[in-house]
């Protein structure tokens, strides 16, 4: 007689499997910008249930889509639409609002400063360093006190508020007055992509504002861009960059090449050429530097204080791979295997950060499963810039396109590149309504002191 045997596990076997089931690995992501957000977002889609637990640490609750900052400053995009909420889109990730102060990788521990609370120590199995970059400046008198960057959404909003607010104040002043000239003068430092896009978008916005300020003439508005090198936008061909220069000149926006800023003290711009002007809106876009938080970790850094990495996005000390440690984005020095990088490394831009993050999530998952990671290789397909409504520039290899078609390509590319469909829809619908209704250029400068109105009129004890 044959006895059938059941393939189902006995209660004892089930209990034993539960007891011996390995705990989920703890993955700690430092920084919620491009690289950090995309790494966590893709890990949520790549990891199997119970395979790992992901924690993201960042003092801000959102990721900023920085290519849109010039358009935010120019009133073409609503500020909230250019940021992506961590909590809305990272459903499976533990979120910690705080700043990294120290990493002890030997012990697999990270110390996080919590505003208003005691420091938090987080233990991890794998760490991902994606803290991004900060604005790089030089010790020039007046820059720290007078200039504003354009790397955060808050800075873009302030630039827009100040541009419109300055128009409002200038309109009430007599023509030819020194203060009126200062208020209507905009100075941008840096002729890279960020600087040129900011410069051109603000020039476009200022021209649009003239419709609402009949007291101000076109000739009164002064736009100056200062660039230390002999050309602008090194990412495009010389021919394309020269077209951009001519286009800006035709719009009364002047670019000073081979010129250095010597001082910006009290808003007085002094240039190496001897030229001098006054401005109430000075914007600094002359480069970025790896986030200083990298210096608080026990990971090796290169001469520019970036965390050293290999093409697999693993943190390395020379040729030695540091186990369970990964990095990507602007804080890292990742080899550019395409051969197109400056000094052999990937340049700090959104294109690399996003693509590195997507591969990084796959490599972490592969590592957890005992598989080999893949190398990062991305050949730059081109560069596209928006230069104000209806004007753009595109470069891919020897192909350069300028004007309206390039502007459409710019909006099409970034509209698709904006993460999550929710944000894509908000941005594109905003563009549509701006086309119908015009730009939304309203100055809300009072947000700098939101309690001023209330505190001014509040009744105090004894009065």
Number of C-alpha atoms within 10 A of each C-alpha: 3 4 5 6 6 7 6 8 10 10 9 8 11 11 12 11 12 9 10 8 9 10 11 13 15 17 23 26 28 27 25 25 29 28 32 29 29 24 29 28 21 17 26 19 12 15 18 10 10 10 16 19 20 24 19 23 21 23 16 16 19 19 23 24 21 21 20 27 28 30 26 26 28 32 24 25 23 20 19 15 21 24 22 21 16 21 13 9 15 18 11 15 20 15 18 17 14 22 21 23 16 18 22 14 20 7 10 16 18 20 17 23 17 15 11 6 8 9 15 16 14 14 17 20 18 21 26 27 24 28 29 28 21 17 17 14 15 8 9 12 14 16 22 15 11 18 20 19 22 22 21 16 22 13 17 25 23 20 25 24 21 19 26 23 17 19 22 17 13 21 18 11 15 11 15 9 10 11 16 22 19 20 23 24 20 23 23 24 25 26 27 18 21 21 25 26 23 28 30 28 25 26 24 19 22 22 15 16 17 15 10 11 13 10 15 21 12 12 7 13 21 20 23 20 22 23 22 17 14 10 17 26 21 12 16 23 18 13 11 20 20 15 15 22 17 14 17 19 13 10 14 16 21 18 25 19 16 13 18 17 18 17 18 23 17 14 19 17 19 17 17 13 12 8 9 12 16 22 24 21 21 24 23 24 25 21 17 16 17 23 20 15 19 24 17 12 18 13 19 17 20 12 7 11 18 25 29 24 28 22 18 22 28 26 30 20 16 11 9 11 15 16 13 18 22 26 31 34 31 28 29 33 27 29 23 21 16 14 14 14 16 11 10 14 18 24 20 23 15 18 17 23 25 22 19 26 28 21 22 30 22 19 22 27 20 16 13 16 10 9 11 13 18 14 17 21 18 16 12 13 9 14 17 23 25 29 29 21 18 13 21 24 25 23 20 15 11 11 11 18 17 21 17 16 14 22 23 16 18 20 18 12 12 17 18 14 15 21 20 11 11 12 19 18 15 17 22 17 13 18 18 12 13 15 12 9 9 13 19 14 19 12 19 14 16 11 11 9 8 10 10 12 10 9 10 8 8 9 9 7 5 4 4
